[in-house]
Amino acid sequence: MILVDEGKVSVDDPVEKYLPEFKGQRVNLSTDPKKPELVAPRHPILVREVLSHTSGLDFKSPMEAPTLDLKPLAERVSSYAKMALLFQPCSKSKYSNAGINTAGRIIEVVSGMKYETILAERLFKPLGMNDTTFWPNQEQQARLAKSYKPNAAKDGLEELPVGQLLYPFDSRERFPMPAGGLFSTANDLSLFYRMMANGGTFNGVRILSEKAVQTATSDQSGEAKSNYGFGFGTDGKSFTHGGAYGTNSRYDRENKLVTVFLVQHAGWSGDGKNILPTFQKAATAAYGLKGKASAPTLNIGINSAPASVLKQKETK
């Protein structure tokens, strides 16, 4: 959206305007993998559709194995262009890493900069997100939370590795993935959400226009009616994004409340699924505009999520 503000990208443009390899894509209408039924899309997929998960692109391509971060972004995105769409653009919704990665590749082509470079220069540094990186150093890795899942007996937890990423995390054999694999902290995430909550500015620094923020955080799913903006889920009263291992970040417009919920659990059992709504209800009661503390914003983290979130540095 920074590039949209600068007039360098339009969300209503076809993806193929920026990435010509997407010309001639087809839609597969068949549910039988052995008998594809390929037809032309009713229109080429649009930038807005890859951002709102309504493009019809699958979650990933076969080349993204055994982990998702083994190939340069340009190679991965070229592989998506060769795949048939799962449905007519904007007719349905399916969460798609491929779509978000495609948007990241457009950023590279238009800006002439690597995705990770423009992210650092135009977002992380101006906001002071000093603990946010694709390649955590040794000190940061020492603060990385472990991940867990229920054991076979369902009476405890067992540790598990992060299956979608290559180890070690500081290896330069890993390539940045716009759809995931970014390491951060509760505090850094709150800085980003404070900027969005404040209409695109933070500490006097403007990152996005108010119009860009409003567009990204309002429903852009069209016919699909999936209540999805550009990278955010939205119900009109709030915008949010959930991540792997149960993490969640959210801005509640009515209560002017930012919540950052960080856990490290790969699959809840029993009443565990109720932890997020319970947390949000408690946070609103304590810190919302009508709550006891009457605080305008909340920056809180419960433990830390593995792979993408680091524990905060201890302070004295």
Phi, psi and omega per residue, in radians:
M1 nan -0.383 3.021
I2 -1.063 -0.743 -3.138
L3 -1.244 -0.530 3.047
V4 -1.144 -0.780 3.084
D5 -0.992 -0.631 -3.100
E6 -1.475 0.021 3.123
G7 1.316 0.273 -3.100
K8 -1.620 -0.317 3.116
V9 -2.430 2.477 2.985
S10 -2.023 2.316 -3.129
V11 -1.214 -0.238 3.115
D12 -1.604 0.008 3.084
D13 -1.355 2.598 2.974
P14 -1.146 2.500 3.083
V15 -0.977 -0.617 -3.076
E16 -1.139 -0.294 3.062
K17 -1.094 -0.628 -3.106
Y18 -1.739 -0.508 -3.112
L19 -2.221 1.530 -3.034
P20 -1.020 -0.357 -3.139
E21 -1.119 -0.238 3.135
F22 -1.471 -0.062 3.101
K23 -1.148 2.417 3.077
G24 1.453 0.247 3.103
Q25 -1.099 2.701 3.133
R26 -2.178 2.820 3.072
V27 -1.895 2.344 3.088
N28 -1.691 1.951 -3.106
L29 -1.516 -0.155 -3.065
S30 -1.490 2.559 3.008
T31 -1.721 -0.036 3.111
D32 -1.709 1.947 -3.099
P33 -1.071 -0.350 -3.134
K34 -1.523 -0.236 -3.098
K35 -2.318 1.280 3.137
P36 -1.134 2.579 3.083
E37 -2.198 1.640 -2.994
L38 -1.643 2.271 3.099
V39 -2.337 2.865 3.096
A40 -1.276 2.490 3.056
P41 -1.174 2.681 -3.138
R42 -1.190 -0.375 2.933
H43 -2.771 2.675 3.060
P44 -1.029 2.552 -3.133
I45 -1.051 2.494 -3.063
L46 -1.800 2.798 3.085
V47 -1.009 -0.745 -3.140
R48 -1.071 -0.509 -3.095
E49 -1.372 -0.606 3.066
V50 -1.245 -0.477 3.124
L51 -1.368 -0.433 -3.068
S52 -1.895 0.180 3.092
H53 1.089 0.607 3.116
T54 -2.124 0.284 -3.056
S55 -1.365 -0.433 -3.015
G56 1.656 -0.086 3.060
L57 -1.153 2.502 3.111
D58 -1.232 3.082 -3.121
F59 -1.146 -0.743 -3.129
K60 -2.740 3.084 3.096
S61 -1.873 2.836 -3.130
P62 -1.039 -0.439 -3.108
M63 -1.254 -0.263 -3.095
E64 -1.541 1.158 -3.121
A65 -2.659 2.603 0.038
P66 -1.350 -0.271 3.025
T67 -2.104 2.955 -3.014
L68 -1.535 -0.128 -2.944
D69 -2.010 0.486 -3.012
L70 -1.625 -0.242 -3.060
K71 -2.142 2.619 3.052
P72 -1.004 2.652 -3.086
L73 -0.990 -0.726 -3.117
A74 -1.040 -0.698 -3.138
E75 -1.188 -0.754 -3.139
R76 -1.095 -0.796 -3.098
V77 -1.164 -0.626 3.072
S78 -1.083 -0.586 3.125
S79 -1.203 -0.550 3.103
Y80 -1.164 -0.625 -3.110
A81 -1.107 -0.427 -3.129
K82 -1.502 -0.157 -3.106
M83 -1.598 2.540 3.063
A84 -1.267 2.537 3.050
L85 -1.238 2.602 -3.100
L86 -1.410 -0.371 3.130
F87 -2.805 2.929 3.115
Q88 -1.088 2.374 -3.110
P89 -0.899 2.304 3.072
C90 1.228 0.104 3.109
S91 -1.476 -0.434 -3.134
K92 -2.499 -3.126 3.102
S93 -2.300 2.377 3.048
K94 -2.584 2.165 3.140
Y95 -1.033 2.215 -2.979
S96 -2.358 1.890 2.971
N97 -1.010 -0.663 -3.124
A98 -1.036 -0.689 3.130
G99 -1.122 -0.797 -3.138
I100 -1.168 -0.674 3.078
N101 -1.104 -0.651 3.110
T102 -1.106 -0.732 3.082
A103 -1.078 -0.682 3.093
G104 -1.108 -0.642 3.106
R105 -1.196 -0.626 3.051
I106 -1.044 -0.720 3.094
I107 -0.998 -0.772 -3.137
E108 -1.087 -0.819 -3.074
V109 -1.140 -0.758 -3.075
V110 -1.282 -0.706 -3.075
S111 -1.470 -0.401 -3.064
G112 1.321 0.242 -3.125
M113 -2.137 2.666 3.028
K114 -1.097 2.589 -3.104
Y115 -0.972 -0.825 -3.098
E116 -1.146 -0.501 -3.138
T117 -1.263 -0.836 -3.125
I118 -1.171 -0.575 3.089
L119 -1.103 -0.788 -3.133
A120 -1.158 -0.782 -3.041
E121 -1.318 -0.627 -3.028
R122 -1.742 -0.207 -3.066
L123 -2.265 -1.057 -3.007
F124 -1.138 -0.857 -3.107
K125 -1.136 -0.836 3.132
P126 -1.062 -0.541 -3.122
L127 -1.554 -0.174 -3.093
G128 1.342 0.499 3.125
M129 -1.463 1.286 -2.978
N130 -1.376 -0.220 -3.130
D131 -1.866 0.338 -3.086
T132 -1.942 2.108 -3.020
T133 -2.817 2.719 3.005
F134 -1.454 -0.351 -3.088
W135 -2.212 1.453 -3.142
P136 -1.099 2.374 3.125
N137 -1.348 -3.109 -3.065
Q138 -1.089 -0.699 3.131
E139 -1.127 -0.699 3.123
Q140 -1.216 -0.679 3.125
Q141 -1.114 -0.517 3.101
A142 -1.148 -0.390 3.121
R143 -1.697 0.053 -3.069
L144 -1.318 2.205 -3.133
A145 -1.247 2.569 3.071
K146 -1.457 2.742 3.122
S147 -1.914 2.682 -3.059
Y148 -2.432 2.783 3.025
K149 -2.447 2.831 3.072
P150 -1.085 2.466 3.100
N151 -1.350 3.054 -3.060
A152 -1.065 -0.613 -3.110
A153 -1.388 -0.152 -3.125
K154 1.065 0.472 3.117
D155 -2.076 0.223 -3.140
G156 -3.068 -2.947 -3.103
L157 -2.080 2.703 3.002
E158 -2.348 2.513 -3.105
E159 -1.268 2.605 3.075
L160 -2.528 2.638 3.102
P161 -1.349 2.908 3.064
V162 -1.450 1.836 -2.960
G163 -1.248 -0.369 -3.043
Q164 -1.529 -0.130 -3.057
L165 -2.147 2.629 3.120
L166 -1.432 2.396 3.039
Y167 -1.711 2.641 -0.145
P168 -1.293 2.744 -3.010
F169 -1.255 -0.269 3.089
D170 -1.647 0.136 3.123
S171 -1.216 2.313 3.088
R172 -1.421 0.117 2.946
E173 -1.408 -0.194 3.031
R174 -1.506 2.484 3.124
F175 -2.029 2.492 -3.133
P176 -1.000 2.499 -3.100
M177 -2.257 1.856 -3.130
P178 -0.926 -0.504 -3.097
A179 -1.425 -0.096 -3.122
G180 2.977 -3.108 3.095
G181 1.481 0.182 3.124
L182 -1.636 2.314 -3.116
F183 -1.725 2.422 -3.098
S184 -2.733 -3.015 3.114
T185 -2.285 2.923 3.103
A186 -1.044 -0.737 -3.114
N187 -1.131 -0.788 3.130
D188 -1.074 -0.747 3.122
L189 -1.080 -0.647 3.136
S190 -1.151 -0.593 3.110
L191 -1.077 -0.757 3.113
F192 -1.088 -0.819 -3.114
Y193 -1.180 -0.589 3.079
R194 -1.099 -0.694 3.093
M195 -1.076 -0.816 3.141
M196 -1.121 -0.731 -3.136
A197 -1.129 -0.461 -3.102
N198 -1.674 0.385 3.062
G199 1.277 0.452 3.048
G200 1.788 0.032 3.135
T201 -2.161 2.706 3.048
F202 -2.671 2.238 -3.114
N203 0.902 0.693 3.085
G204 1.417 0.013 3.139
V205 -1.818 2.149 3.113
R206 -1.581 2.164 3.095
I207 -1.761 -0.769 -3.123
L208 -2.321 2.728 3.027
S209 -1.315 2.769 3.083
E210 -1.056 -0.638 3.131
K211 -1.113 -0.728 -3.140
A212 -1.109 -0.721 3.118
V213 -1.115 -0.794 -3.129
Q214 -1.086 -0.732 3.138
T215 -1.124 -0.845 -3.070
A216 -1.124 -0.518 -3.035
T217 -1.827 0.202 3.034
S218 -1.974 2.817 -3.043
D219 -1.096 2.084 3.133
Q220 -2.071 0.311 -3.004
S221 -1.486 -0.114 3.046
G222 0.979 -2.295 -3.087
E223 -1.032 -0.498 -3.117
A224 -1.169 -0.477 3.086
K225 0.893 0.903 -3.082
S226 -1.835 0.109 3.138
N227 0.975 0.827 3.120
Y228 -2.144 2.324 3.026
G229 -1.623 -2.435 3.086
F230 -1.764 1.595 -3.122
G231 1.510 -0.109 -3.128
F232 -2.168 2.476 2.865
G233 -1.392 2.572 -3.088
T234 -2.631 2.494 3.038
D235 -2.073 0.226 -3.104
G236 1.575 -0.538 3.128
K237 -1.706 -0.311 -3.125
S238 -2.697 2.860 2.950
F239 -2.316 2.580 -2.924
T240 -2.683 2.833 2.992
H241 -2.569 2.240 3.077
G242 -1.759 2.561 -3.127
G243 -2.151 -3.064 3.112
A244 -1.102 2.685 3.060
Y245 1.114 0.499 2.970
G246 1.465 0.130 -3.103
T247 -1.277 2.746 3.117
N248 -2.743 2.488 3.016
S249 -2.324 2.548 -2.965
R250 -2.753 2.536 2.945
Y251 -2.104 2.100 3.113
D252 -1.646 1.877 -3.071
R253 -1.149 -0.653 -3.097
E254 -1.148 -0.704 -3.120
N255 -1.706 0.002 -3.088
K256 0.835 0.930 -2.972
L257 -2.219 2.105 3.028
V258 -1.672 2.203 3.051
T259 -2.147 2.385 3.078
V260 -2.162 1.976 -3.034
F261 -1.964 1.960 -3.042
L262 -2.117 2.065 3.080
V263 -2.304 3.109 -3.087
Q264 -2.408 0.868 -2.973
H265 -2.048 2.071 -3.138
A266 -1.672 1.192 3.098
G267 2.044 1.909 3.134
W268 -1.426 2.700 3.011
S269 -2.240 2.707 3.134
G270 1.043 -2.281 -3.107
D271 -1.470 0.099 -3.103
G272 -0.999 -0.538 -3.117
K273 -1.126 -0.276 -3.123
N274 -1.517 -0.027 -3.012
I275 -1.159 -0.702 -3.117
L276 -1.146 -0.924 3.125
P277 -1.085 -0.549 3.091
T278 -1.140 -0.766 3.092
F279 -1.060 -0.824 -3.103
Q280 -1.126 -0.658 3.114
K281 -1.145 -0.743 3.141
A282 -1.172 -0.703 3.136
A283 -1.126 -0.718 3.134
T284 -1.141 -0.719 -3.141
A285 -1.126 -0.637 -3.070
A286 -1.484 -0.613 -2.968
Y287 -2.195 -0.083 3.136
G288 -1.216 2.955 -3.095
L289 -1.016 -0.529 -3.134
K290 -1.757 0.090 -3.097
G291 -1.418 -3.106 -3.072
K292 -1.147 -0.710 -3.046
A293 -1.481 -0.342 -3.127
S294 0.928 0.623 3.126
A295 -1.502 2.452 -3.072
P296 -1.277 -0.498 -3.133
T297 -2.456 2.734 3.092
L298 -2.251 2.253 3.043
N299 -2.129 1.792 -3.028
I300 -2.449 2.506 3.060
G301 -2.302 2.330 3.035
I302 -1.779 1.875 -3.038
N303 0.960 -2.519 -3.105
S304 -2.640 2.665 3.141
A305 -1.616 2.555 -3.130
P306 -1.300 2.822 3.050
A307 1.203 -0.853 -3.053
S308 -1.885 -0.208 -3.057
V309 -2.313 2.366 3.127
L310 -1.758 2.645 3.001
K311 -1.199 2.561 3.110
Q312 -1.141 2.595 3.009
K313 -1.147 2.460 3.093
E314 -1.295 2.448 3.110
T315 -2.158 2.587 3.132
K316 -1.784 nan nan
